[in-house]
């Protein structure tokens, strides 16, 4: 093996372990009380449940924590975070106001429309 090939091989062998750790950052998602156990996703990918420590790539991240309360509502925390390279950051996820799930929103709208139609028919008979 000639000298330039040996240098290239040594560079690749020693750079590979460094490259696997370069460019990652640590994000700690903390939850307290009833918010603990919320599902945490980053950029739409489920990462686990809160509280949680996860390695993330630097850049813009969309953090979302959600906890389901049966089929009627969900509590949500959403935040966009700018992560630097090799940074450790902690975020406390405080789940906000309850929201109906998408399916429940459709069912609720259908119930309201049915009720409104029934009331209109009842008023028309007077």
N, C-alpha and C positions, 0 to 999 in steps of 0.2 A: 504494500500500500504506500503510495507516495505521500509526501508531507502535506500538500494541500488537502488531500482526502482525509488524513488523520485529524487535521485541525477542524475540518467541517464536522466530522463524526463527533469529536469531543465537544464542539459547540452545541450540536443537537442533543447529545446525551445530557449535558449540564443545563441547557436551557429548558428542556422539557419539563422538569419538575417545577421550575420557577413559573413557567407559563400556565401551569394548571392552577396556581394560586393567584397569579396576577389577574387583575380585572374583576375580582369578586369583592363584594362588600357584605357586611352582616347587618341584617334588619331584625330587630326585636319588636314583636307585636305583643303588647301587654294589654290584658283585660282584667277588670276587677269585678267582683260580685257576680251578679246575674249575667254579665257580659261574657264571663269565662265559658269556654266551650263553643264559641262562635267559629264558624268555618272561615278560614282565611284564604283568600286567593290573591295572586299577584299577576297582573296582566291577563286575567281571565283563567288562570290555571290554579286549581286547588292545591294548597301547600300544606294544610293541616288544620288543627284547631288551636284557638287562642287559650293561653299564652303560647308563643311560638318564637323560636329563633331560626332564621333561614338565611342561607347564602343567596345573594342576588347579584346580578350583573349591574354595573354602573349604568346610569341613564335615567330616563323618566319611567317611573313605575306607577301603575294604577293599583292601589291597595284597596281591598274590599273585605270586610268582615260582615257576616250575616248569621243571625240566629233565628231559627224558625220556631214559632209559637203555635204548634198545631197546623191546621190547614187554613187558619183565618188570617194570620199576619206573619210578618217577618220584621226583625229589627236590623237596621243596616248602618254600617259605618263605611264611608268611602273617602279616600284622599289620594291625590296625585302627589308623588314624592320625587324629588330630584336627588339621585344617589351619586356620589362621587366614587372614584376608584379607591378601593381599600378602606372605605369608610365604615364605621359602625354607627348605626342610628337606632334610636328607640322611639316607638310611636305608641301612644296609649289609644286604643280603639274604644271609644265611648259610643256605644250603639244608640242611634237616635230614635226618633219617633217611629212608631210601628206603621207598617204599610201593608196593604193587602197584596198577596201574591198575584201574578199576572192572571192566573186562572180564576182566582177569587174576584179580581176586578171585573172580569168578564161576567161571572155569575152574578155579582152585585148589580152590574149595569142591566142585565137581563131581568133581575127581580124588580128593579126600579121601573123599567119599561113596562113590565107586566102590571105592576101596581098602578102606574099612571094610566095605562089602557083601561084597566078595570074601573078606575075612578071616573074616567071620561065617559065610559059607557053608562055608568050609574047616574051621572049628571044629565045625560041625554034622555033618560027615561022620565025625568021629572016633569 
